Amino acid sequence: MTATFVLFASGVLLATNVVILILIDLTEKNNRAQEQQKTLNEQLRSQRANIDALSSAYATQRKMTHDFRHHIAALSGMLQGGETQQAQDYLAALQEQQTERALMVNTHNSAIDAVLNQKGYAAQKQHIDIQFEVNDLSPLQIELIDCTVVLGNLLDNAIEACLKLEEAKRRIEVSVLRDEAYADSDAKLYVSIINTSLPVHIEKDCIATTKPEPHLHGFGLPCAKELLRRNNAFYTMDYHDGAFQFCFEWPDVTRNSCVHA
């Protein structure tokens, strides 16, 4: 009787352990699916914003091209009529308009330009002093959808952090540089985003959100980190002397060329 009970109890315990393991596996799969869905949602949001920015820039360019002939005709008429001063004033006004319409950033990569200019103008509208350092990014081979999502999320976070400060202290410094000092196969994309911020506590590679209902917020940075890990990019972040800095080094290779850990 005792042996039978022991066997029965062992069987129940074994079955219970199996069920627990199955539940743990299902929970892990569900968590991974949720993280993947968050990443996908961020990608879609960022791509919609980029498409809107590119469409707006294209529409503006078409209008400028359409207006160009009218401006030339007006200037020609003034000069032919001997109205030199009026022509100079007209030209000065056109130059001022052109300066206002000029892109803040030109990397020769339309996807990167879209997100940097979009966030740059958004920052300026919030009275944030934002500065860019870029070079020619036209040869980039990396996954641009992932890259624009990462840049968009990091810049959104930087803008949000600056808005918690008085206007005089709002500043963002953005560096996006492709380096091929050694060879094309060793080329990397180096990005640094520094923004003034209230004190930030970093623990175990994470920053806790200060918003109400934290489970509904704080997806931007985890999404960016997940995409960086997926593309074998090294990243680091730090807070020092009133400024938060996030940097990453992204190997400039196509995703199919990456060796995933």
C-alpha positions as CSV (number, residue, x, y, z in Angstrom):
1,M,0.0,0.0,0.0
2,T,2.8,2.4,0.9
3,A,4.7,1.6,-2.2
4,T,1.6,2.2,-4.3
5,F,1.0,5.5,-2.6
6,V,4.6,6.6,-3.2
7,L,4.3,5.7,-6.9
8,F,1.0,7.5,-7.2
9,A,2.4,10.6,-5.4
10,S,5.5,10.5,-7.6
11,G,3.4,10.3,-10.7
12,V,1.3,13.3,-9.5
13,L,4.4,15.3,-8.7
14,L,5.9,14.4,-12.1
15,A,2.8,15.4,-13.9
16,T,2.7,18.7,-11.9
17,N,6.3,19.5,-12.8
18,V,5.5,18.8,-16.4
19,V,2.5,21.1,-16.3
20,I,4.6,23.8,-14.6
21,L,7.3,23.5,-17.2
22,I,4.7,23.8,-20.0
23,L,3.2,26.8,-18.3
24,I,6.7,28.4,-18.0
25,D,7.4,27.7,-21.6
26,L,4.1,29.2,-22.7
27,T,4.6,32.3,-20.5
28,E,8.1,32.8,-22.0
29,K,6.7,32.4,-25.6
30,N,3.9,34.8,-24.7
31,N,6.3,37.4,-23.3
32,R,8.5,37.1,-26.5
33,A,5.4,37.5,-28.7
34,Q,4.4,40.6,-26.7
35,E,7.9,42.1,-27.1
36,Q,7.9,41.3,-30.8
37,Q,4.5,43.0,-31.2
38,K,5.8,46.0,-29.3
39,T,8.7,46.2,-31.7
40,L,6.5,45.8,-34.7
41,N,4.2,48.5,-33.5
42,E,7.1,50.9,-33.0
43,Q,8.4,50.0,-36.5
44,L,5.0,50.7,-38.1
45,R,4.6,54.0,-36.1
46,S,8.1,55.2,-37.1
47,Q,7.7,54.2,-40.7
48,R,4.3,56.0,-41.0
49,A,6.0,59.1,-39.5
50,N,8.9,58.8,-42.0
51,I,6.6,58.4,-44.9
52,D,4.7,61.5,-43.8
53,A,7.9,63.4,-43.5
54,L,9.2,62.3,-46.9
55,S,5.8,63.0,-48.5
56,S,5.8,66.5,-47.0
57,A,9.3,67.2,-48.3
58,Y,8.5,65.9,-51.7
59,A,5.3,68.1,-51.9
60,T,7.4,71.1,-50.8
61,Q,10.0,70.4,-53.4
62,R,7.4,70.1,-56.2
63,K,5.8,73.5,-55.1
64,M,9.3,75.1,-55.1
65,T,10.0,73.8,-58.6
66,H,6.6,75.0,-59.8
67,D,7.1,78.5,-58.3
68,F,10.7,78.8,-59.7
69,R,9.6,79.8,-63.2
70,H,7.3,82.5,-61.7
71,H,10.1,83.9,-59.6
72,I,12.5,84.0,-62.6
73,A,9.9,85.7,-64.7
74,A,9.3,88.3,-62.0
75,L,13.0,89.0,-61.5
76,S,13.5,89.2,-65.3
77,G,10.7,91.8,-65.6
78,M,12.1,93.9,-62.8
79,L,15.6,93.9,-64.3
80,Q,14.3,94.7,-67.8
81,G,12.3,97.6,-66.3
82,G,15.4,98.9,-64.6
83,E,14.0,98.2,-61.1
84,T,17.3,97.0,-59.7
85,Q,16.6,97.7,-56.0
86,Q,13.2,96.0,-56.2
87,A,14.8,93.0,-57.8
88,Q,17.5,92.9,-55.1
89,D,14.8,93.0,-52.3
90,Y,12.8,90.3,-54.1
91,L,15.9,88.1,-54.3
92,A,16.7,88.6,-50.7
93,A,13.2,87.6,-49.7
94,L,13.5,84.4,-51.8
95,Q,16.8,83.6,-50.2
96,E,15.3,83.9,-46.7
97,Q,12.4,81.6,-47.7
98,Q,14.9,79.1,-49.1
99,T,16.9,79.1,-45.9
100,E,13.7,78.4,-43.9
101,R,12.8,75.5,-46.2
102,A,16.3,74.0,-46.3
103,L,16.7,70.6,-44.6
104,M,18.4,70.7,-41.2
105,V,20.2,67.5,-42.0
106,N,21.4,66.1,-45.3
107,T,23.1,62.7,-45.1
108,H,22.3,61.7,-48.7
109,N,20.2,58.8,-47.2
110,S,16.5,59.6,-47.5
111,A,15.3,57.3,-44.7
112,I,17.8,58.7,-42.2
113,D,17.2,62.2,-43.4
114,A,13.5,61.8,-42.9
115,V,13.7,60.8,-39.3
116,L,16.5,63.2,-38.3
117,N,14.8,66.2,-39.9
118,Q,11.3,65.3,-38.6
119,K,12.6,65.0,-35.0
120,G,14.9,68.0,-35.5
121,Y,12.0,70.3,-36.4
122,A,9.8,68.8,-33.7
123,A,12.5,69.7,-31.2
124,Q,12.9,73.2,-32.5
125,K,9.1,73.7,-32.2
126,Q,9.5,72.8,-28.5
127,H,12.2,75.4,-28.1
128,I,15.0,72.8,-27.8
129,D,18.4,73.7,-29.1
130,I,19.3,70.7,-31.2
131,Q,22.6,70.3,-33.1
132,F,23.6,67.6,-35.6
133,E,26.9,66.2,-36.8
134,V,26.6,63.9,-39.8
135,N,28.5,62.6,-42.8
136,D,27.7,60.8,-46.0
137,L,25.4,57.9,-45.2
138,S,24.5,57.0,-48.8
139,P,26.6,53.7,-48.7
140,L,24.8,52.3,-45.6
141,Q,23.9,48.6,-46.0
142,I,22.2,48.1,-42.6
143,E,18.5,47.5,-42.1
144,L,17.1,51.0,-42.5
145,I,13.7,50.2,-41.0
146,D,15.4,49.1,-37.8
147,C,17.8,52.0,-37.8
148,T,15.1,54.6,-38.2
149,V,13.0,53.1,-35.5
150,V,16.0,53.2,-33.1
151,L,16.8,56.8,-34.0
152,G,13.2,57.8,-33.7
153,N,12.7,56.3,-30.3
154,L,15.9,57.6,-28.9
155,L,15.2,61.2,-30.2
156,D,11.6,61.0,-28.9
157,N,13.0,60.1,-25.5
158,A,15.6,63.0,-25.7
159,I,12.9,65.5,-26.6
160,E,10.6,64.2,-23.8
161,A,13.4,64.5,-21.3
162,C,14.2,68.1,-22.4
163,L,10.6,69.2,-22.0
164,K,10.9,68.6,-18.3
165,L,13.4,71.4,-18.1
166,E,13.2,75.1,-18.5
167,E,13.7,76.3,-22.0
168,A,17.2,77.8,-21.4
169,K,18.5,74.3,-20.4
170,R,17.0,72.3,-23.3
171,R,19.7,70.9,-25.5
172,I,20.2,67.8,-27.7
173,E,23.4,66.9,-29.5
174,V,23.2,64.2,-32.2
175,S,26.1,62.6,-34.0
176,V,25.4,60.1,-36.8
177,L,28.6,59.1,-38.6
178,R,29.6,56.2,-40.9
179,D,33.3,55.2,-40.5
180,E,35.1,53.1,-43.0
181,A,38.6,53.9,-41.8
182,Y,39.8,50.3,-42.3
183,A,37.8,48.7,-45.1
184,D,34.2,48.5,-46.3
185,S,33.9,45.2,-44.5
186,D,34.8,46.9,-41.2
187,A,32.6,50.0,-41.7
188,K,30.4,50.9,-38.8
189,L,27.7,53.4,-38.0
190,Y,28.5,55.4,-34.9
191,V,25.6,57.3,-33.2
192,S,25.7,59.4,-30.1
193,I,22.6,61.3,-28.7
194,I,23.2,63.5,-25.7
195,N,20.4,65.5,-24.1
196,T,20.0,67.6,-21.0
197,S,17.9,65.8,-18.4
198,L,16.7,65.6,-14.9
199,P,18.6,63.0,-12.9
200,V,18.3,59.5,-14.4
201,H,18.9,56.3,-12.5
202,I,20.3,53.5,-14.6
203,E,20.2,50.0,-13.1
204,K,20.9,46.7,-14.9
205,D,20.8,48.3,-18.3
206,C,17.3,49.7,-17.6
207,I,15.7,53.0,-16.8
208,A,12.4,52.9,-14.8
209,T,9.6,55.0,-16.3
210,T,8.3,57.7,-13.9
211,K,4.9,57.8,-15.7
212,P,1.6,56.6,-14.1
213,E,0.7,53.0,-15.0
214,P,4.3,52.1,-15.9
215,H,3.2,48.9,-17.6
216,L,1.7,51.0,-20.4
217,H,4.8,53.1,-21.0
218,G,8.6,52.9,-21.5
219,F,8.5,50.8,-24.6
220,G,10.7,53.1,-26.7
221,L,14.1,52.4,-25.1
222,P,13.5,48.6,-24.7
223,C,12.4,48.5,-28.3
224,A,15.6,50.3,-29.4
225,K,17.8,48.1,-27.4
226,E,16.1,44.9,-28.8
227,L,16.6,46.1,-32.3
228,L,20.3,46.9,-31.6
229,R,20.9,43.5,-30.1
230,R,19.1,41.9,-33.1
231,N,21.6,43.6,-35.4
232,N,24.6,42.8,-33.3
233,A,25.1,46.5,-32.4
234,F,27.0,47.5,-29.3
235,Y,25.3,50.2,-27.1
236,T,25.9,52.0,-23.9
237,M,24.2,54.7,-21.9
238,D,25.2,57.0,-19.1
239,Y,24.1,60.0,-17.1
240,H,26.6,62.6,-16.0
241,D,26.5,66.3,-15.1
242,G,22.9,66.9,-16.0
243,A,23.0,65.1,-19.4
244,F,22.0,61.6,-20.5
245,Q,23.9,60.0,-23.3
246,F,23.0,57.0,-25.4
247,C,25.7,55.7,-27.9
248,F,25.7,52.7,-30.2
249,E,28.1,51.2,-32.8
250,W,26.3,49.3,-35.6
251,P,28.2,47.1,-38.0
252,D,27.4,48.3,-41.5
253,V,26.4,45.0,-43.0
254,T,23.1,43.6,-44.3
255,R,21.1,41.6,-41.8
256,N,21.7,38.4,-43.8
257,S,25.4,38.9,-43.2
258,C,25.0,39.2,-39.4
259,V,25.9,36.3,-37.1
260,H,23.3,36.3,-34.4
261,A,24.2,35.4,-30.9
